[in-house]
């Protein structure tokens, strides 16, 4: 009887940070909480470096936080690095993240192992979705057309019979410790370079803004300027910061340290946070705008009202996925609060709707309560890393 102790995880970076963000979080959790060996193959180390500054974007092979990281440019490089490793060959599990194709040299080695009766468990880790069909397709098999291999599709999700979502075992305790520590808040504001701004505006709503370029941002900025309650917007370097700089008539200044004040709005461009520093920002802010998949999940664990900018797709396919999540999240709200949330999210994501900041803020106290009950329901599903380990163990017994 075999046991699962090691993983090869392949990641192609599609939208800069989402894919590698999920893979990096998963890899560290498998190492740190399960004691497994993980080799993470990444085709874009420069994007990886943004969320993990310890990564050397020039290195073919390196080890960070206990994870073996390999540069993945082509099949020849993969074959060479596999042969050069201290323990050459494949690990117990091979994952192609988000439908990326596993390199041919890896498939060849997998087939060789299969002929010996010890094929690695082969998984396609899919994108997160709240759609109903996810539970029906989770764990489905797909035999390879020419090799004696079988791939399983593993779907993260928000319902039973899915893989759940990533959550480290210590996350809740870390959040409670941070929330109870004024010194931790002070250290966060100092690290971001906004301690003076926060302390001089104690009654302001603190908003974190992580988003793709968004046509609705201009209307939101105008509403923030006229907001009855002052707003402090903390935006990392990137697309949203550049867009705000242009709205402020200062297009060349969207760099860390830039600030603008207009009406009741204060904006500060803050450093792009390494992954381990992002959670405290979400915990410290009153409302969080997030995008893609990884920050979307982290916002749910932060227990604060949040706004999701889903990755835009052609023919508005993304709106179907957006509504699938809202259909699970909003039934526990009153009709008025559900309307405020749905309308704001729709408008933020380009659907015909009213972008009403004051209405959304008025619902925020109840949204905080809903965040707690939602966390409880998600925790009943188990976390994605543990569910992956359990699934793979079953495949080799």
Secondary structure per residue as TSV (DSSP state, phi and psi in degrees):
chain	resnum	aa	ss	phi	psi
A	1	X	-	360.0	126.2
A	2	X	-	-87.9	157.2
A	3	X	-	-122.5	155.7
A	4	X	-	-95.5	119.6
A	5	X	-	-135.6	-4.9
A	6	X	E	-148.2	150.9
A	7	X	E	-139.4	140.0
A	8	X	E	-109.1	121.5
A	9	X	E	-122.6	117.6
A	10	X	E	-104.3	129.7
A	11	X	E	-135.1	123.1
A	12	X	-	-102.0	128.9
A	13	X	-	-81.8	118.9
A	14	X	S	-103.4	-52.3
A	15	X	S	-114.0	39.3
A	16	X	T	78.9	-57.0
A	17	X	T	-130.4	-22.8
A	18	X	H	-63.7	-53.0
A	19	X	H	-63.5	-49.9
A	20	X	H	-69.8	-29.3
A	21	X	H	-61.9	-45.4
A	22	X	H	-66.5	-45.9
A	23	X	H	-64.9	-39.7
A	24	X	H	-67.4	-40.8
A	25	X	H	-64.7	-43.0
A	26	X	H	-64.0	-45.3
A	27	X	H	-60.0	-46.5
A	28	X	H	-63.8	-38.3
A	29	X	H	-68.4	-39.0
A	30	X	H	-62.4	-37.1
A	31	X	H	-74.3	-50.7
A	32	X	H	-80.7	-30.8
A	33	X	H	-103.3	-23.8
A	34	X	H	-113.2	-7.2
A	35	X	-	68.7	24.6
A	36	X	-	-92.7	163.8
A	37	X	E	-93.9	131.2
A	38	X	E	-129.8	130.7
A	39	X	E	-114.2	113.8
A	40	X	E	-102.6	118.0
A	41	X	E	-100.3	123.9
A	42	X	E	-132.9	136.6
A	43	X	S	-92.3	-8.7
A	44	X	-	-138.7	88.6
A	45	X	H	-75.1	-20.6
A	46	X	H	-68.5	-42.1
A	47	X	H	-66.3	-39.2
A	48	X	H	-58.8	-41.0
A	49	X	H	-60.2	-28.9
A	50	X	H	-66.1	-35.7
A	51	X	H	-96.6	-9.7
A	52	X	-	-144.2	87.9
A	53	X	T	-59.3	-17.2
A	54	X	T	-71.9	-14.5
A	55	X	-	-72.7	134.6
A	56	X	-	-95.7	110.0
A	57	X	T	-66.2	-12.2
A	58	X	T	-98.2	-9.1
A	59	X	-	-87.8	133.8
A	60	X	S	-72.3	-35.4
A	61	X	E	-139.9	134.5
A	62	X	E	-159.6	168.2
A	63	X	E	-130.9	122.9
A	64	X	E	-134.0	129.6
A	65	X	T	52.5	35.0
A	66	X	T	82.8	-2.4
A	67	X	E	-101.2	131.6
A	68	X	E	-81.2	120.8
A	69	X	E	-110.9	132.1
A	70	X	E	-126.0	137.8
A	71	X	E	-76.7	131.0
A	72	X	-	-118.6	98.3
A	73	X	S	-105.8	-42.7
A	74	X	S	-155.2	176.9
A	75	X	H	-63.0	-38.7
A	76	X	H	-63.2	-42.0
A	77	X	H	-64.7	-40.7
A	78	X	H	-60.2	-46.1
A	79	X	H	-61.4	-43.2
A	80	X	H	-65.2	-42.7
A	81	X	H	-69.9	-35.7
A	82	X	H	-62.7	-41.6
A	83	X	H	-71.2	-29.1
A	84	X	H	-85.6	-14.3
A	85	X	S	-63.7	155.3
A	86	X	T	-59.7	-33.3
A	87	X	T	-121.2	83.4
A	88	X	-	-61.6	154.5
A	89	X	S	106.0	-169.5
A	90	X	-	-97.1	163.5
A	91	X	-	-91.3	-174.4
A	92	X	S	-71.5	-28.5
A	93	X	E	-128.6	138.0
A	94	X	E	-120.0	122.5
A	95	X	E	-118.7	126.6
A	96	X	E	-97.6	110.0
A	97	X	E	-79.8	132.8
A	98	X	T	56.2	46.3
A	99	X	T	68.8	14.8
A	100	X	-	-73.2	143.0
A	101	X	-	-76.3	131.5
A	102	X	-	-69.4	136.0
A	103	X	-	-58.9	149.4
A	104	X	H	-57.6	-42.2
A	105	X	H	-59.0	-31.2
A	106	X	H	-72.1	-43.2
A	107	X	H	-59.7	-40.0
A	108	X	H	-61.6	-45.8
A	109	X	H	-66.2	-35.8
A	110	X	H	-62.9	-42.0
A	111	X	H	-65.5	-37.7
A	112	X	H	-63.2	-42.1
A	113	X	H	-65.7	-36.7
A	114	X	H	-62.8	-38.8
A	115	X	H	-65.8	-20.2
A	116	X	T	-95.0	3.5
A	117	X	T	79.9	19.4
A	118	X	-	-138.9	47.1
A	119	X	-	-63.8	139.0
A	120	X	-	-61.2	152.6
A	121	X	E	-69.9	129.1
A	122	X	E	-113.9	122.6
A	123	X	E	-127.0	146.7
A	124	X	E	-106.3	107.7
A	125	X	E	-81.7	115.5
A	126	X	-	-90.6	171.0
A	127	X	-	-69.8	153.2
A	128	X	-	-73.7	135.1
A	129	X	-	-152.6	149.0
A	130	X	-	-97.8	4.9
A	131	X	-	-65.9	150.0
A	132	X	T	-63.7	-31.6
A	133	X	H	-68.6	-15.8
A	134	X	H	-59.4	-46.3
A	135	X	H	-63.0	-32.1
A	136	X	H	-70.9	-31.7
A	137	X	H	-98.9	-10.7
A	138	X	T	-59.7	132.7
A	139	X	T	72.8	10.9
A	140	X	-	-66.2	151.6
A	141	X	E	-99.3	152.5
A	142	X	E	-143.2	100.4
A	143	X	E	-65.6	141.7
A	144	X	-	-68.1	145.4
A	145	X	S	-69.1	-31.2
A	146	X	S	-127.3	-8.6
A	147	X	S	-117.8	153.7
A	148	X	S	-78.5	58.9
A	149	X	-	-129.5	149.1
A	150	X	E	-128.3	127.6
A	151	X	E	-102.9	141.6
A	152	X	E	-109.9	142.1
A	153	X	E	-95.2	122.3
A	154	X	E	-114.7	115.7
A	155	X	-	-107.0	118.8
A	156	X	-	-61.0	159.5
A	157	X	-	-177.5	-180.0
A	158	X	S	-115.4	15.5
A	159	X	S	-135.1	165.1
A	160	X	T	-61.8	154.1
A	161	X	T	67.8	24.8
A	162	X	S	-125.0	-179.9
A	163	X	-	-84.6	-1.2
A	164	X	-	72.3	-162.8
A	165	X	B	-130.7	165.2
A	166	X	-	-70.8	133.9
A	167	X	-	-156.9	118.3
A	168	X	-	-69.8	148.2
A	169	X	T	-64.4	-26.6
A	170	X	T	-95.3	3.3
A	171	X	H	-62.4	-45.8
A	172	X	H	-61.7	-41.1
A	173	X	H	-66.2	-39.6
A	174	X	H	-62.0	-42.4
A	175	X	H	-63.7	-45.2
A	176	X	H	-63.4	-40.0
A	177	X	H	-63.3	-43.0
A	178	X	H	-64.0	-46.8
A	179	X	H	-62.0	-28.4
A	180	X	T	-90.0	1.4
A	181	X	-	-117.3	103.3
A	182	X	H	-58.0	-34.3
A	183	X	H	-64.4	-36.8
A	184	X	H	-66.5	-40.1
A	185	X	H	-62.8	-45.2
A	186	X	H	-59.7	-42.2
A	187	X	H	-64.0	-38.2
A	188	X	H	-63.6	-50.1
A	189	X	H	-62.4	-36.8
A	190	X	H	-65.8	-43.7
A	191	X	H	-62.0	-33.5
A	192	X	H	-84.8	-9.3
A	193	X	T	75.9	27.1
A	194	X	-	-127.6	18.8
A	195	X	H	-59.5	-40.0
A	196	X	H	-66.1	-40.9
A	197	X	H	-63.0	-44.2
A	198	X	H	-67.6	-44.0
A	199	X	H	-71.9	-28.3
A	200	X	H	-81.4	-9.3
A	201	X	-	-132.2	63.8
A	202	X	T	-65.8	-21.8
A	203	X	T	-94.8	0.0
A	204	X	S	-75.0	149.3
A	205	X	E	-77.0	126.2
A	206	X	E	-93.7	122.9
A	207	X	E	-123.7	128.1
A	208	X	E	-97.0	136.9
A	209	X	E	-124.9	105.4
A	210	X	-	-123.4	110.3
A	211	X	-	-152.0	160.8
A	212	X	S	-76.4	169.1
A	213	X	-	-55.3	134.6
A	214	X	-	-141.2	119.8
A	215	X	T	-60.1	-23.3
A	216	X	T	-80.0	-8.6
A	217	X	H	-65.3	-35.7
A	218	X	H	-60.4	-44.0
A	219	X	H	-65.6	-38.2
A	220	X	H	-66.6	-43.2
A	221	X	H	-59.9	-40.9
A	222	X	H	-62.1	-40.6
A	223	X	H	-69.4	-35.8
A	224	X	H	-62.9	-41.3
A	225	X	H	-60.3	-35.8
A	226	X	T	-97.7	7.2
A	227	X	-	-62.9	137.6
A	228	X	S	-61.1	-33.2
A	229	X	S	-103.9	131.3
A	230	X	-	-57.0	148.2
A	231	X	E	-123.2	130.8
A	232	X	E	-108.7	116.4
A	233	X	E	-103.3	121.4
A	234	X	E	-106.4	114.5
A	235	X	E	-125.3	128.3
A	236	X	E	-74.7	158.8
A	237	X	T	-51.7	137.7
A	238	X	T	147.9	-158.3
A	239	X	H	-62.8	-45.9
A	240	X	H	-67.2	-38.9
A	241	X	H	-62.9	-41.6
A	242	X	H	-64.0	-39.9
A	243	X	H	-65.5	-42.0
A	244	X	H	-65.5	-40.3
A	245	X	H	-58.3	-41.1
A	246	X	H	-66.4	-38.7
A	247	X	H	-64.8	-30.2
A	248	X	T	-86.4	2.3
A	249	X	T	72.0	28.9
A	250	X	-	-138.9	53.5
A	251	X	G	-57.2	-28.7
A	252	X	G	-87.3	5.9
A	253	X	G	-112.2	18.5
A	254	X	-	-80.3	58.6
A	255	X	S	-122.2	160.8
A	256	X	T	-52.1	132.0
A	257	X	T	100.4	-16.4
A	258	X	-	-67.4	143.8
A	259	X	E	-140.8	147.7
A	260	X	E	-140.8	144.7
A	261	X	E	-129.8	129.6
A	262	X	E	-149.2	120.4
A	263	X	T	61.2	-130.3
A	264	X	T	-94.5	16.1
A	265	X	E	-110.5	131.6
A	266	X	E	-121.0	129.0
A	267	X	E	-116.8	135.5
A	268	X	E	-130.7	129.8
A	269	X	E	-85.6	122.5
A	270	X	E	-112.8	162.5
A	271	X	-	-61.4	147.0
A	272	X	-	-66.2	121.4
A	273	X	-	-80.0	133.0
A	274	X	-	-56.7	156.3
A	275	X	H	-55.6	-40.6
A	276	X	H	-71.8	-14.6
A	277	X	H	-96.7	-5.4
A	278	X	H	-75.9	-40.6
A	279	X	H	-56.4	-47.4
A	280	X	H	-57.7	-33.7
A	281	X	H	-63.3	-43.3
A	282	X	H	-64.6	-40.1
A	283	X	H	-65.2	-35.0
A	284	X	H	-84.0	-19.3
A	285	X	S	-90.6	159.8
A	286	X	S	-86.1	-33.8
A	287	X	E	-140.9	137.3
A	288	X	E	-122.8	125.5
A	289	X	E	-95.9	125.9
A	290	X	E	-131.4	168.0
A	291	X	E	-141.3	161.8
A	292	X	T	67.4	-137.0
A	293	X	T	-115.1	-51.0
A	294	X	H	-64.4	-50.3
A	295	X	H	-68.0	-28.7
A	296	X	H	-59.8	-45.8
A	297	X	H	-68.0	-42.4
A	298	X	H	-62.8	-34.6
A	299	X	H	-64.4	-33.8
A	300	X	H	-68.8	-33.7
A	301	X	H	-78.6	-13.4
A	302	X	H	-78.3	-16.6
A	303	X	T	63.8	35.2
A	304	X	S	-125.3	154.7
A	305	X	E	-57.1	140.8
A	306	X	E	-142.7	161.0
A	307	X	E	-128.2	126.3
A	308	X	E	-101.2	124.3
A	309	X	E	-99.2	99.1
A	310	X	-	-74.2	150.8
A	311	X	-	-61.5	119.7
A	312	X	-	-66.4	138.4
A	313	X	-	-128.2	159.5
A	314	X	G	-66.4	153.8
A	315	X	G	60.1	21.6
A	316	X	G	57.8	30.5
A	317	X	H	-60.3	-32.4
A	318	X	H	-62.4	-27.2
A	319	X	H	-69.0	-29.4
A	320	X	H	-63.7	-43.0
A	321	X	H	-68.3	-37.9
A	322	X	H	-61.2	-47.0
A	323	X	H	-67.5	-30.5
A	324	X	H	-63.5	-40.0
A	325	X	H	-69.0	-45.6
A	326	X	H	-59.5	-34.7
A	327	X	H	-65.0	-27.3
A	328	X	H	-86.8	-32.8
A	329	X	H	-85.6	-35.7
A	330	X	G	-88.7	-18.7
A	331	X	G	-58.4	-24.1
A	332	X	G	-78.8	-6.3
A	333	X	S	-93.3	161.1
A	334	X	-	-66.1	161.8
A	335	X	H	-58.8	-39.9
A	336	X	H	-67.5	-43.4
A	337	X	H	-70.6	-37.6
A	338	X	H	-62.6	-41.6
A	339	X	H	-62.1	-42.9
A	340	X	H	-62.5	-43.1
A	341	X	H	-67.9	-49.2
A	342	X	H	-62.9	-44.8
A	343	X	H	-61.7	-44.4
A	344	X	H	-66.0	-46.0
A	345	X	H	-62.5	-41.4
A	346	X	H	-61.5	-48.3
A	347	X	H	-62.3	-39.6
A	348	X	H	-65.2	-26.2
A	349	X	T	-105.2	16.1
A	350	X	T	88.7	6.7
A	351	X	S	-87.8	155.0
A	352	X	S	-64.3	112.5
A	353	X	-	-170.6	170.8
A	354	X	-	-95.5	125.0
A	355	X	-	-90.4	94.9
A	356	X	-	-117.1	98.5
A	357	X	H	-64.2	-44.2
A	358	X	H	-63.4	-37.9
A	359	X	H	-65.2	-40.6
A	360	X	H	-65.8	-44.1
A	361	X	H	-63.8	-36.4
A	362	X	H	-63.4	-29.8
A	363	X	H	-84.5	-9.9
A	364	X	H	-55.3	-41.9
A	365	X	H	-58.5	-40.2
A	366	X	H	-74.1	-30.9
A	367	X	H	-66.2	-32.2
A	368	X	H	-65.5	-39.4
A	369	X	H	-64.9	-42.3
A	370	X	H	-63.8	-34.6
A	371	X	H	-59.9	-36.2
A	372	X	H	-69.1	-46.3
A	373	X	H	-68.1	-32.7
A	374	X	H	-66.2	-42.0
A	375	X	H	-58.3	-43.0
A	376	X	H	-61.5	-39.3
A	377	X	H	-70.1	-37.4
A	378	X	H	-66.6	-38.9
A	379	X	H	-65.5	-24.0
A	380	X	T	-68.9	-18.0
A	381	X	T	-83.6	-9.9
A	382	X	-	77.5	163.0
A	383	X	B	-94.2	156.6
A	384	X	H	-58.3	-43.7
A	385	X	H	-63.1	-47.8
A	386	X	H	-64.1	-37.9
A	387	X	H	-66.8	-36.1
A	388	X	H	-63.4	-46.7
A	389	X	H	-59.4	-46.7
A	390	X	H	-62.8	-41.0
A	391	X	H	-63.2	-46.1
A	392	X	H	-66.4	-36.0
A	393	X	H	-60.4	-39.0
A	394	X	H	-65.3	-31.5
A	395	X	H	-71.7	-20.4
A	396	X	T	-108.2	7.3
A	397	X	-	-104.0	360.0
